[in-house]
Amino acid sequence: MADVGREVVASALGGPEVLRVREVEPRAPGPGEVQIRVHAAGVNPWDWKSYAPGAGARPPVRLGLEVAGVVQAVGPGVRWYSPGDEVVAWPVTGGYADVVTAPHQVLVRRPERLDVVQAAGLLAAGVAAAHAVEATGVGDDDVVLVHGAAGGVGRAAVQLAVLRGARVVATASGGWHDCLRRFGAEPVTYGPGLLDRVREVEGRVGRVSVAIDAAGSPEALDTSVTLVADRSRIATLVALDRAADLGVLALGHGAGADPGTDVRDAARSQLAALAADGSLDVLVSGTYPLEEAAAAHVRSREGHAGGKLVLLTR
Ligand SMILES: NC(=O)c1ccc[n+]([C@@H]2O[C@H](COP(=O)([O-])OP(=O)(O)OC[C@H]3O[C@@H](n4cnc5c(N)ncnc54)[C@H](OP(=O)(O)O)[C@@H]3O)[C@@H](O)[C@H]2O)c1
């Protein structure tokens, strides 16, 4: 019999208090699948949104979209990976676990430059950012306004836009400004008066031509539609319901949004390559033992975690 492992599930719809650790027998990999011994699992806002009241999920809800770990077993037909390979994977189902089984296509090798904890935070936020940068057509003559630039998605979007040669104006609280300057962005504090502060920065960097919203506040889209004339170059990853009314791009799942499946799948290996050569960094602001997933969710829900939160299995 296979070893029994732990996994975290939402036992009911609600807040972090519904999370439970249960024992499961890991599923053997089927054809084309890989079984991963999880060392670290990235925490993403989707994880706690997925079991919120009204989410429509049927408990128990398995959690965890992205992991970093070591290949433990491969199923028939898998030639690219062998036991012992260090990998990252997104999207997986039930990544908050000691062991997860997933199709080989969702894996990439862990970039050596990232340790296993950082690597667990590379893909979910990274592919969303890559989708936003691609969908809005960011190029080297653009000035890109990134809302929520202190978060996992926003920070990745800032770095990817800078890599494309764009100038970037990034909204974040003051504690993140030095970090964003190091990435090559012009930081601006969000909150009342944002439009005026961005206009002041426009005097130095040029007119904003693209906006990417990873914050979801009314202010983010209001500012974006005021500044950017071409609404097909404004994308939100959060305020999906409002996007249609405003005629801006809604990216992700739900409310008629563009899931960007092909772009995101292609981004997986591109992000790993950028992380491998040091062009893309992942910042981690907190780690928690797997059993303390609820504490990680409390912090993520507060909305100011900044760096990635990561669960550790050992
Ligand atoms: N549609 C999709 O496909 C998709 C994919 C991934 C994520 N998302 C969504 O994108 C959002 C961000 O995800 P994430 O992983 O980046 O979250 P995160 O890492 O938890 O980051 C959240 C950041 O948002 C910043 N923030 C909070 N209120 C803000 C405001 N009013 N204006 C500007 N920034 C603000 C905070 O920065 P400070 O520390 O500076 O306050 C915080 O660090 C979430 O709602 C998530 O569900 C959507």
The ligand as a Gaussian input file, in Angstrom:
#p B3LYP/6-31G(d) Opt

LIG

0 1
 N       -7.923000      36.551000     -13.286000
 C       -6.869000      35.768000     -13.087000
 O       -6.516000      34.915000     -13.894000
 C       -6.082000      35.947000     -11.826000
 C       -4.904000      35.223000     -11.634000
 C       -4.151000      35.451000     -10.476000
 C       -4.627000      36.371000      -9.533000
 N       -5.794000      37.023000      -9.756000
 C       -6.295000      38.002000      -8.793000
 O       -5.410000      39.107000      -8.804000
 C       -5.405000      39.721000      -7.512000
 C       -3.965000      39.858000      -7.051000
 O       -3.430000      38.567000      -6.859000
 P       -1.994000      38.412000      -6.198000
 O       -1.661000      36.983000      -6.231000
 O       -1.073000      39.392000      -6.782000
 O       -2.340000      38.864000      -4.700000
 P       -1.351000      39.255000      -3.519000
 O        0.008000      38.716000      -3.812000
 O       -2.037000      38.889000      -2.278000
 O       -1.184000      40.853000      -3.621000
 C       -2.125000      41.701000      -3.245000
 C       -1.477000      43.114000      -3.270000
 O       -2.464000      44.032000      -3.660000
 C       -2.050000      45.299000      -3.170000
 N       -3.211000      46.133000      -2.976000
 C       -4.212000      45.989000      -2.068000
 N       -5.119000      46.955000      -2.254000
 C       -4.672000      47.728000      -3.297000
 C       -5.169000      48.875000      -3.957000
 N       -6.337000      49.445000      -3.600000
 N       -4.456000      49.393000      -4.983000
 C       -3.294000      48.840000      -5.366000
 N       -2.755000      47.758000      -4.772000
 C       -3.458000      47.200000      -3.760000
 C       -1.327000      45.040000      -1.886000
 O       -0.211000      45.884000      -1.927000
 P        0.294000      46.733000      -0.693000
 O        1.082000      45.728000       0.124000
 O        1.127000      47.760000      -1.348000
 O       -0.923000      47.252000       0.035000
 C       -0.988000      43.564000      -1.931000
 O        0.377000      43.341000      -1.739000
 C       -6.281000      38.824000      -6.625000
 O       -7.566000      39.399000      -6.525000
 C       -6.323000      37.512000      -7.378000
 O       -7.469000      36.762000      -7.072000
 C       -6.529000      36.845000     -10.869000

